[in-house]
Amino acid sequence: MPKSPPHERANDHRKHGQGSRNARFLIGARAARSVGQGLLAVDFALYLKTLRWPATEIGALFMGGLLLSSLVAAFMGPLSDRLGRRRFLLGYEISQMLASLLALSSSHPAVIVTATLVGGFGHGLNGGAGPFAPVELAWLSHSVPTRNRPRIYSINMATGFAGMGLGALLAALPHFFKHLLSPAAAFRALFLFVIAGSVTCIVLIWMTVDMPQEQPATGETKTLDRTENRFLLRLMSINALNGIGIGLIGPLMAYWFAVRYGKGPYEIAPVMASGLFLTALSSLLLQRIARRHGVVRSVVAMRVAGAVLLFIMPFAPTFSVATALYVLRSAMNRGTAGARQAINMGIVRAHRRGLAASLNNISLQIPRAIGPVLTGVLFSAGALAAPFVIGASFQLLYVFFYQRMFRDYDRDPGEGEATA
């Protein structure tokens, strides 16, 4: 992996004060944003089901949102490398607030489609800033010393998962509103939480300060660019496998519980919340496990366990068994996200981290967008187990190639850290 020039440590110390403050505000914004995302991860597909949208149309809507998000993300990271991060995240939160206001106003299909394409509803983004996530991740990596990056990224992801868990619990609210509001109106009222989260994020991001990017010495640029580019291309290729595996299951998980076991938001919300809370704990515990066994080895072991649980899940005879498998699988699979992000941000220098985050995002999200449509078709045909089996297979392929790519990281983590 690309090596760090010796001046990195000094740069870390100079930016530590302001960077720590920015990191706190960025993690706080993730917490505020994640509540609404967790709520919609459970209820948005159920809302569309209440409106009698067929599974194929729900999958197509999720695909459209993911593709648009990927297109925007392709430009945001590189632009933020040159123009700064703050203005882009403020723009994202304003767009989220407007999309939620639109969704709150009507259940007309044209309104839902427009709001979803802008807001990315129901994707389960773990508190991330949607197509602006590359901006957020690059900024966070620039805000903390290199040695602290795995810990901070794990805390960041744990915060997002915990916030989504709280949101998933709130997703049970339509059950209690059913005697006061129509089913559609009860679901629409939940967008008030998303609006409140966006307003909080705007305040927190407004208090951050953009930090200048260090430019590399001219003599080293071309050689390091070529080395970094090779790693980025390899990472993009294996991310595609991960994206397909995630897209087949994630967006329609609540819908599957409803169709397979005849459950509603009152039963589904606590299950998905439990999975998210346990995932937050898993994200934090991974750092302790990794100190003894290595980051990559720990990630690989957890992801293999998650893929096996995903394969077994559709054959669960009862809702209770299926939910237990779901909660464990969520912790094993998603709890590695922070550690993987920290590694990914370390393979390029600071002035290219927006680009790296964008490439990482689009290589994951474009293949992920294929999943909901395929799953919708399979569900409509009655093949409720097929997406799980296919998704687990892609997850195992991803883990195999991920281990091959990063197998040397545990021997010398410093080798994987480009200049901050």
Secondary structure, 3 states (H helix, E strand, C coil): CCCCCCCHHHHHHHHHHHHHHHHHHHHHHHHHHHHHHHHHHHHHHHHHHHCCCCHHHHHHHHHHHHHHHHHHHHHHHHHHHHHCCHHHHHHHHHHHHHHHHHHHHCCCHHHHHHHHHHHCCCCCCCCCCHHHHHHHHHHHHHHCCHHHHHHHHHHHHHHHHHHHHHHHHHCCHHHHHCCCCCHHHHHHCCHHHHHHHHHHHHHHHHCCCCCCCCCCCHHHHHHHHHHHHHHHHHHHHHHHHHHHHHHHHHHHHHHHHHHHHCCCHHHHHHHHHHHHHHHHHHHHHHHHHHHHHCHHHHHHHHHHHHHHHHHHHHHCCCHHHHHHHHHHHHHHHHCCHHHHHHHHHCCCCHHHHHHHHHHHHHHHHHHHHHHHHHHHHHHHCCCCCHHHHHHHHHHHHHHHHHHHHHCCCCCCHHHHCCCC
